Amino acid sequence: MSADLMMSQNEESDAAYLQGLNAEQRSAIESLEGPLLVLAGAGTGKTRVLTTRLAHLLNTGRAYPSQILAVTFTNKAAGEMRERVSGILGGMPVEGWWLGTFHALAARMLRRHAELVGLSFNFTIIDPDDQVRLLKQIMEVEGVDTKKWAPKAMMSIIERWKDKALGPDKISNEDVGELAGGKLGQMYKTYQARLKAINACDFGDLLLHMITILRDPNNALVLEDYHRRFRYIMVDEYQDTNVAQYMWLRLLAQGSNNICCVGDDDQSIYGWRGAEVGNILKFEKDFPGAKIIRLEQNYRSTNRILKAAHGVIANNDGRLGKELWSESGDGEKVTVRGLWDGEAEARWVGEEVEQLQRKRVNLDEVAVLVRTGFQTREFEERFIKLGVPYKVIGGPRFYERMEIRDALAYFRVVVQPADDLALERIINTPKRGIGGATLQTLYAYGRSHGICLHDAVMDLTQTDELRPKVKTTLMALLDDFARWRSLVDNTQHAELAAQILDESGYMLMWKEDKSIEAPGRIENLKELVAAMQEYDSLPEFLEHVALVMENQSGDQLRESVSIMTLHGAKGLEFDHVFLPGWEEGLFPSQRSMDENGLKGLEEERRLAYVGITRARQKAYISFAANRRIYGNWVNAIPSRFIDELPKEHIEMESDIASASSGRSSHWDSSGLSPKVPQRQIHERKVVNDAGDTFERGCRVFHDKFGYGKVIHIDGHKLDIAFDKAGKKRVMDSFVQKAD
């Protein structure tokens, strides 16, 4: 490196951009040689460390821009990093460097080496719609029923395989199982061959092809070239990397070994998207001699908030360990509030927000963070009644969601057959083979005769203008609407709504859809039906929705409360944060625990940690003793995460005991803790098929019921007093030792 590019040690230490950093931040910036893992806790200045470290590498002359590989997770983050580094360096343009997302950087590499995987340099990157369309064509050729095995769902599975760096040759019969009648592995191979034939690849291929190239001994010179090129590698959000991203990074880092990964194992919450928290947990094993620096000084929250969050996350085994602290003082305790039901919870949150308004708190600094999308409805409707402006971040408002609009369209046609817009929306949803040409024919006839779309359908199903199959389909649909309409006066309207969604095939459509979004859409539809019970009739409910939608228009520029899911809140911060619905099954999510066991529970706990640490000044946690879930009232049990909150940093409030008047047997006299049944005493042991030995008193974990203690053994049947679910009898093969 030329002398004029180098700075003396004194000049380095005096650089203006290094001033004002704490000791750990400065160490992370100045530790430039060898592998480095920066465990950056929430609100500890991670972005400043990343950008300053990058600027420091350039300013000290240790590398030119083209010799640094800097990986981010979003294009926005890459753009911000570029601007901030340029600002630190006095506005100097930084050209030629390798800064971008995993996919963008892998695409740039693949353009240089495409021929090594059978592509030309000008290959096309197809979008998700084209991926599904291509796979559907292959499925039809193979004779696979695309109604039973949705192409979009099968494509999601192939994408997960690519996230794990598994090409078609790495997929086993066990991986495929019964998917697409056992043919998905072969179709994956055909899909890849078709992509190469049209000189194309999908997003997953960008990394998969580069891993194939870099691992092939015949391409050793390619890997050596990148080893010489990249003197330093920096990675943001390392806890969110999947297997393919991890393998690509490891291959590139084998040269200089100067890899710096910044992330937080306690904020790894995207396992459902393929992220592997294990990548960050085994960093020291992957890079022997690695240095680990913990950024623990928090610049966002008060100490009570941080202590509360730590009390929860400390219960996770899969973590490297750190404890955040702040110079901002203790601040207010975290409020934990028990309410009688979900409606009372929404009222309480609304009242608290109104109090904040009276104190001149900017509503832009207030957020309600829910575990799942269907929870937003009660808060939205409460804010509308109170006249509190709000916005839903990361998605549409409840009544604006696609599946809700579809369902409402069905209900509107039942109540008002002349509602052309509603009928047009759902006439081919789910798919009924009614295309644009049929609709044009129907509309043309309706206009010429001055009648609505519904009546046009009635007329044309009696003539020969339409194809026989289309006529039969439309006649069946009209018959369905006529039957549902006849039930309006003598059937409870919420029950009728559920019947319409079932008999129309709309609910089945989403049940058969294996996409990530489908379960949430089903939950929203069930919440819609449940919400209808608060009204006297179907027309009254539809009028309410119309008024709600009218009230939501405009006012977008006003300060407003943010409503979003916990996943959507990562990276954001607010002065006041409400965290409702902390109940077993809702949060932690029962589905997550059922599907992923202890791993799922730990990710849910990390989600709780993320939620609490979004708050700068005050966090409010709430739960209900009873909750109406999809129309059925259930006795709810407080989340285990509430028990994990350190008592000295929270204030417990409850309306449950006074409201219940002894009606709920789940709660003790305080209304804050579930009753645990009297324990039986027996002295026996049993060994299950996995070799685990269970005896009275040992702690165990069950995917559905959580943690508990064995109180009785009857052969391979265990009576367990679960901490939250009470006494249950389960087979020993369904539990694992917890200590």
VENVENRA-V737798 format. One record per backbone hydrogen bond with DSSP energy under -1.0 kcal/mol. CO is the residue of the C=O (numbers start at 0). NH is the residue of the N-H. If there is no record, write none. Layout:
BEGIN
co: <CO;CO>
nh: <NH;NH>
END
This chain:
BEGIN
co: <1;2;7;8;9;11;14;15;21;22;23;24;25;26;29;34;35;36;37;37;38;40;42;44;45;46;47;48;49;50;51;52;53;54;55;56;56;57;63;64;66;66;67;68;69;70;73;74;75;76;77;78;79;80;81;82;83;84;85;86;96;97;99;100;101;102;103;104;105;106;108;112;113;113;114;119;123;126;127;128;129;130;131;132;133;134;135;136;137;138;144;149;150;151;152;153;154;155;156;157;158;159;160;161;162;166;167;171;172;175;177;178;179;182;183;184;185;186;187;188;189;190;191;192;193;194;195;198;200;203;204;205;206;207;208;209;210;215;216;218;218;219;220;221;222;223;224;225;228;231;232;233;234;236;237;240;241;242;243;244;245;246;247;248;252;256;257;258;259;260;261;262;263;264;266;269;269;270;275;276;277;279;281;282;286;290;292;294;295;301;302;303;304;305;306;307;308;309;311;312;316;324;328;329;333;334;335;336;337;338;339;340;341;342;343;344;345;346;347;348;349;350;351;352;353;354;355;356;361;362;364;365;366;367;369;371;372;373;375;376;377;378;379;380;381;382;382;388;390;396;397;400;401;402;403;404;405;406;407;408;409;410;411;415;417;418;419;420;421;422;425;434;435;436;437;438;439;440;441;442;443;444;445;451;452;453;454;455;456;458;466;467;468;469;470;471;472;473;474;475;476;477;478;479;480;481;486;491;492;493;494;495;496;497;498;499;500;501;504;505;506;507;516;517;518;519;520;521;522;523;524;525;526;527;529;530;531;536;537;538;539;540;541;542;543;544;545;546;547;560;561;562;563;568;573;574;574;575;576;577;578;580;581;582;582;584;587;588;589;590;591;592;595;596;597;598;599;600;601;602;603;604;605;606;607;608;610;611;613;617;618;619;620;621;622;624;626;628;631;633;636;638;641;645;646;648;650;652;654;655;656;659;665;667;672;685;687;691;693;694;697;698;699;700;701;705;706;707;708;709;711;713;715;716;717;718;718;719;719;720;721;725;727;729;730;731;735>
nh: <4;5;11;12;13;14;17;18;25;26;27;28;29;30;31;290;260;292;39;262;294;43;298;48;49;50;51;52;53;54;55;56;57;58;59;61;62;60;66;67;230;231;97;233;99;235;77;78;79;80;81;82;83;84;85;86;87;88;90;89;98;69;71;104;105;106;107;108;109;110;111;115;116;118;117;122;200;130;131;132;133;134;135;136;137;138;139;140;141;143;148;153;154;155;156;157;158;159;160;161;162;163;165;164;243;169;170;175;176;178;180;183;182;186;187;188;189;190;191;192;193;194;195;196;197;199;198;123;125;207;208;209;210;211;212;213;214;218;219;221;222;223;224;225;226;227;228;229;230;68;259;70;261;239;240;275;245;246;247;248;249;250;251;252;256;258;232;35;234;37;237;39;266;267;268;272;274;273;278;280;281;282;285;286;289;36;38;40;324;305;306;307;308;309;310;311;312;313;314;315;318;297;302;303;650;620;652;622;654;624;625;344;345;346;347;348;349;350;351;352;353;354;355;356;357;358;360;359;364;365;575;561;577;563;565;374;375;376;379;380;381;382;383;384;385;386;387;560;562;399;400;404;405;406;407;408;409;410;411;412;413;414;415;418;419;422;423;424;425;426;428;438;439;440;441;442;443;444;445;446;447;448;450;455;456;457;458;459;460;461;470;471;472;473;474;475;476;477;478;479;480;481;482;483;484;485;490;495;496;497;498;499;500;501;502;503;506;504;508;509;510;511;520;521;522;523;524;525;526;527;528;529;530;531;532;533;534;540;541;542;543;544;545;546;547;548;549;550;551;390;367;392;369;571;615;616;617;366;619;368;621;582;638;585;586;589;584;592;593;594;595;596;598;600;601;602;603;604;605;606;607;608;609;610;611;612;613;614;573;576;334;578;336;581;338;635;633;631;628;626;583;641;644;648;649;333;335;337;658;659;660;662;674;670;667;693;690;687;685;697;709;737;707;735;705;701;722;699;720;696;718;716;731;713;729;710;711;721;727;708;725;721;719;717;733;734;700>
END
